[in-house]
Amino acid sequence: MAFKKRAARPPVPASPEALYPMLSHGAAAPRELWSRQADVLRAYDRLKDKNGQFPADVAIELPTGAGKTLVGCLIAEWRRRKYAETVAYVAPTRQLAGQAAAQARLYGIPAVDLTGSHTKWNPADEISFRQGSAIAFATYSAVFNASPYVTAQNLVLDDAHAAEGYVAGNWSIRIRRSDRAFPVVLDVLAHAGAVPADVIRRLRLDDLDDAGGHDTDDEEVSSAVYLAGIAETAAAAGGLPRRSKFALDMVRGSLPACLAYVSGRELLIRPLIAPTRFHDEFGDARHRVYMSATLGDGGELERAFGRRKITRIPVPAGWETQGTGRRFFVFPDLLRGLGSEERIAAFTTRALELFGKAVLIAPSDHATTRLVAAVVPEQMPVWQPEEFAEAPEEFAEAPGGVLALANRYDGIDLPDEACRLVVLAGLPVGMHLQERFLHESVKALAVLTERIRTRLTQGAGRATRNSADYAAVIMLGRDLANFCAQPGVQAASHPEIRAELCFGLDNSTGTQAREAMGHLRAFHRQDEAWHDAEQDIIASREEVARTRPPGTGQLAAAAPHEVAAVDAAWQGDWPAAIDAAGKTLAQLAGDEVRHYQALWHYILASWAVIAARAGDRDRWQPVAETHFADARAAAAGTRWLAGLATSASQLIAPRPPGPADPVDTAAVSGIAASMLRTAAGKKFTAIAQSVTDGLGQASAAPYEAALVSLGELAGATVLRRTGADAEPDAVWMFGPHLWAGFEAKTECSPDGEISADIARQAGGHINYAAASTGAAAPPGSFAVIVSPQDRVHRAAVAVASERVYLVPPAVIAEMADRLTSAWDSIRIRTRTLGPDEAGPAIAEILRARRALPSQWLPGLTARRVADG
């Protein structure tokens, strides 16, 4: 049996362009490169310096249908051969990575598919990649995660315009309202005074509608604050969802360089710009090539990937004005004869029935669900994204149906008869809380315009994938129409798209709905009337040169300094971070970027606060005060700074001491000294559950036991039961300051009355406790009857002490909710602290959760039995 011999090293051509003729192409592969592909490859080769070295970061822009995948594959394969290095070709999704791998094999390039879990990779494929004998095709998440399994010396990053979310997700701690960590992190933010008190109050409400919130798709609050030294947040790992624990590992130690965004549905902690320099699998790569159909000019790519300088190769000559396929835009909100959501939806439904198939795209899951319910005919099948991903050919070959997508504006190819209609609903912005904050709160539209325009361009092009392709695009929503009508947006768009948008706006504004439907029929038939009208689009695309929108130059100039600032902050080098932030602000001049400038003033001021806390207060406090003031001035017309702490002296000064109320002080001391604070999690969970379960029952024994445990959670010393007649069910003693006795009558029928015997028995509880302990009862001590009965017998009124009160079980249950929730935070934040060190944090947590005695005592003493 013969042994295998190592294959000869493949020949190395002079350039990526020269490589293609040497490859063994499949039958379906192009026989030769298109001129535009060759132009780009030559431009890439010209980037070499005199030593033959390429820039570390290179971006290539090629329109859809211009053969971008082949260009990327040739560069990847040439570098694999030339430098004997490992190469990975990265795409947003498994489907796209798999498609690219299949195309690479068709071109004759050795490719292995390393998508999905690394435990399921073909071992031979993995070895081929790691030995440098094949190119790995993988997803962004394979590179950007806490434990990457794809490490390559060269990276080709496809669809780079869509990568910001995938990249930043590596450093994004997302906590949903249903997660146990949600109230814990809220407590941290409240403790720091970083979030306005009214915001914290609204976020704590169980029912967001009671807070003036909106429907389930809207977060009614979106603020941003710097975690200026709030290291306690890192201790919340025990309460974090699993999906965020990996992100916590990535940001641990650099939390002060992160922003916290709060909303009614979710919390997000992440840096403004991903610190990719410190992610070895990306930052240590020798060469990175970014491939995109729309790169933009305002530094968006640099911010998305955390790179200070990316060298760009522009669109080849002749493709500046020519696009891929033909789109006919229709704006139903501008048509006459509609005027309501119902009529606009009905118009869209008729369009779906006309074309038979469509792809529907909206910014969120909830918006997509509403769109499908409003416009899709009942008999029309609906494909979900996961169904399409598993078998895209089924939708492509189906005679009819709708593909419903949420926040998916690229990565779906539906050429020719696979689909002739695209429906875009709503402005594609706010895909995560940082983006929502920039758009809705800061109103930094300039920094987002490029991103929004790119998503619209990509979404509108899902069904036009070659030069002969065509599709109608229905644009739903006034915000979408208003955005497309902006002269700056039109001027910055690709000439083909600009001409199509202008044509669509002209033929929608004031046009009767029935006439617009006739236009759609003509387009669907591709008849003579349409082809005659299309000449207007072809003529107008050459009329006006593409220009950059206002503010683009400032944003592009600021981007390298923004990246440098975040990099310095990530290392805790606050003087360097402040210096780079100052250089950022120097570039952000002009009214177009004023609101984004306000955010950077706020960031710089926050970093100066951190620097002042670290030592040199005299140097940094004036810097913080100045930039807080500049932030307030630049943010004029917005409300995001209202209520946020912007006084440098207050932020730098030590926090105020704990509560002055002696009962509150006793409760804090009792909790700080409690063994339960540092006990094992299972023990605490069992006690907390017994309180919840016991108070949820009417039976005397479990309810009385729950009252005893609840008193301990409240920080009281609890008088234990001995089984003697007429003894209290529980007495909570807060040192020499206040005692509270409890008589539980939860088994009574709600239809009955509080009797004289019950009132007399409760009235003796404080005296019983004094006799049992040998200590005098503090003045103001009282007793409580817990009963579902609302009526009091007149005899009970006559005999009841002035210090006996009646409360329903719901009051006790609500108080228990506050205390158990507070204890979750207390255990997480103070488990490693001694009693004296833990006291201030405990006081802040109890106050934030309204669980101090001074906050729940009024609920127990609202109704005297003697008053009837």
Secondary structure by P-SEA (a helix, b strand, c coil): cccccccccccccccaaaaaaaccccccccccccaaaaaaaaaaaaccccccccccbbbbbbccccaaaaaaaaaaaaaaaaccbbbbbbcccaaaaaaaaaaaaaacccccccccccccccaaaaaaaaaccbbbbbcccccccccccccccbbbbcccccccccccccccccccccccaaaaaaaaaaaaccccaaaaaaaaccccccccccccccccbbbbbbcccccccccccccccccaaaaaaaaccccccbbbbbccccccccccccccccccccccccbbbbbcccccccaaaaaaacccbbbbbcccccccccccbbbbbbbcccccccccaaaaaaaaaaaaaaacbbbbbcccaaaaaaaaaccccccbbbbcaaaaaacaaaaaaccbbbbbbcccccccccccccccbbbbccccccccaaaaaaccccccccccaaaaaaaaaaaaacccccccbbbbbbbccaaaaaaaacaaaaaaccaaaaaaaaaaaaacccccaaaaaaaaaaaaaccaaaaaaaaaaaaaccccccccccaaaaaaaaaaaaaaaaaaaaacaaaaaaaaaaaaaaacccccaaaaaaaaaaaaaaaaaaaaaaccccccaaaaaaaaaaaaaaaccccccccccccccccccccccccccaaaaaaaaaaaacccccccaaaaaaaaaaaaaaaaccccaaaaaaaaaaaaaacccccccccccccccbbbbccccbbbbbbbcccccccccccaaaaaaaaaaaaaaaaaaccccccccbbbbbcccccccaaaaacccccbbbbcaaaaaaaaaaaaaaaaaaaacccccccccaaaaaaaaaaaaccccccccccccccccccc
